[in-house]
Amino acid sequence: MNILVVEDERNLADAICHILEQEGYNAEAAYDGKTGLAYAESGLYDAAILDVMLPGMDGFSIVRTLRQAQNDLPIMMLTAKTSTRDKVEGLDCGADDYMTKPFEAPELLARVRALTRRKGEMVIDAMEFGDLSLDLETHDLSCGDASAHLSKREFDVMRMLMSGTGRIVSKQDLLTRVWGADADASENSVEAYVSFLRKKIKHVKSKVEITTLRMLGYRLEVVDQAAEAR
């Protein structure tokens, strides 16, 4: 399970990631609000721990932006503010839980378990775009009765593209979110995996295409094949 931690105090963010990883989660940190929002929009995370006071964009604004876009990522707000007013604002803007600093590791883990259980109750096991369906458990990409299995990296790229709901995803975003700190990765790596995915989309006979927008990136589009034939 992938957990996003958005916290500008790097030592604290790294400590939270360490606590989560010891418990078996995959955890990744972002250290400012705008980066945190971009990560949260990627579709690669199962829950987020989000500080309120962040440079670039505060936590409340991040939650509001996600909820306005119908993004139901489970979110726990984390802040040093203890007033009831701040807690109410956090929950009213769309957060699922609220925890104040300082905190103990057992409480953090208990709240994360509760947060991810709530997502599990929603039974979100697939993503869809046009006639394509991506199974989040098996990593199978399907269209009707036809299916193709995706590798872990193909799956992560496809999940980002599908989570954008037609939004342009840049090569740099894909490099950052999918390859991370892999020193051997380059834009050529992104192009190669997009090519792999195009072949698998063609194999399942989908009307969806991965469109390249020069100097911008990629996005999914539904192509009217009958119109193209004319």
N, C-alpha and C positions, 0 to 999 in steps of 0.2 A: 504494500500500500504506500502511495507517494504522498508525502506531506510537505507543503510549502510553508516556510517560515519567513515572514517579512518583518524585519527588526533592524533599526539603524545602529544599535549598539552591537558591534560585530562580535565581541566576546560573548555576549548573552545569546545572540543568534546562533553562534557556533556551539555553545553549550546546550541549547535546546535541541539542535540537530543531533548532537552526540547522545543525549538522553533518549531521543526517539530511535536512533539507529541501534542503540543497545537493546531496545525492546523489539527490534525486528522490522521497523519501518524504514523506508527510503526517505530521507529528508534532504531538502535543499533550501538554501537561504538566499534572500534578496535583501539589499541593504538600503533601498530607498523606495518611495511610493510608486513612482512611474514604472520602475523595473518590476516591482511587485505586482502591479496591475497587469503588465504584459505577461508575466509568468502565470498569473491566475487565469488569464484569458486563453492560455495555450491548450487547456483541456487535458493536461498531463497529470493533474493532481487530484487526489481523492478528498482532501481537506486542506485548510489553510489556517495558520496561526498568525494573526495580523496585529501589529502594534498600532496604536492610535496616532502618536506623534512621530511623523516620518518626514524627511526632507523631500521636496518635490510634489508630494500629494499625500494628504493625511489619510489615515485609515478609514474614517467615516466616508470620505469621498470615494475611496476605492470600492467599499461595499455597495454604496449607492449606484456606482457605475456598473458594477457586475449585476446587481439585481434589476436595473433598468434594461439590461441586455438579456434578461431571462436566464442568467447564469446562476444555477442553484448550488454552486460549490459550497459545502459546509464550512463556515468560518467562525473561529473563536477570536474575539478581540482580546488583546493583551496590553495592559497599560498600568502606569503608576498612579493614575487618577482613581480615587476611591469614592467620589461622591455619587450619590444615587442618580443625579442628573446625567452624569457622564455615562453611567451604565444604561440608563433608559435610552439615551440618544444612540448608543451603540446597537442596542437591540431593535430600536425603532427603525434604524436605517437598513436593517436586514441581516444583522449578524445572528448566529445561532447560539452563541454562548459568550461569556465575558469573564475574564480572570485578571485579577490585579497582581502587580509586583509588590514585594517579592513573593515567590511561590515555592512549594516543595515539589520535587520530581514526581512523587506518587500522585499528587493532585493533578499535575499536568497530564500524566499518562491516563488517569481515570477520565478526565474531561475529553481527551482525544479519542479514547475508546467510545465514549458516549456519542461524540460528534460523528465518528465514522459508522457507528451503528445506525444512526438516523439516516445516513445516506443509504445504507444497506436496505433499510425499510422501504426506500423508494423503488427498489428493484431496477436500477439503471444498469442494464447488462449489454446494451448495444447503442451505437450511434448511427444516424441515418442521414443521407443526403441524396436527394433525387431517388433513384431506384437502387442505390447502394446501401448496404448495411454492414457495419463493422462490429463484430462480436468482441466485446471488451474482455471476455474470459478466454476464448479459444484463439483469438487473433485471426479469425477467418473473415475475409471480405467476400460478400455474396451479393448476387443479383438474381432474384427468382430462385431457381433450383441450382444455379451454378455458383461455385465458390472457389476461392483460392486462399491458401494459408499464407500469412505474412510473417516474415522474420521479425524479431524484436525491433530492429531499427526501422524497417518498413512500416510496422505498426505505429511506432511513435510519430513518424512523419505523416502518415495518413490520419492519425488521430488529431494532430494539429490542424491539418487542412480541413477536416470535417468539423472541428469545433469552431472554426471561424465563420461558419454559415455564409460562405461566399466572400469572406473578408480576404484581402491580399495578405499572404504570409511571406515575408522576405527570406532570402537565403540566409541572412545573418541571424534572423530569429530562429530558423531551423537549426543552424549550426549551434547556437547558444543553448537551445532547449533540448535538442536530441543528442548532439555529440558532446556538449559540455566542454570540459577542459581537455578533450582529446587533441593532443598536439598534431596528430597526423591528419586531422580532418580539414577539408577546404571546401570551397564552393563546388569544386569538381565532385566531391563526395555527395553533396546535396543533389547535384544534377544526375549522378548515377542512380541514386535511390528513387528519384522522381521517375526516371526512365523505367526502373524495375516496376514501380507501381502502375505506370501507364500500361505496361504489358499485361499486368494482372487484371487491370480494369477492362482492357480489351478482351482478355480471356473469358471473363464472366459475362461479356456482351452487354455492358452497362451503357447507358446514354450519358453518363457523367464523364467529363474529361478534366484533366489537370491542365489549366491554361497558363502559359508563361506570359507575364507582362514585363516587357523589356525594362530593365533597370529598377524594377519594383519587386518582383517575386512571383509567387504562384497563387492561384485560387481555383476552387472547384466550380465548374459550370455544367449545367444540363444542356446538352446539345440536341437540337431537333434534327434527328438523322434523316427524317423524311424530307424536311425542307432542304437539307444539304444535298440530297440526291437530286432534287429538282434543279 
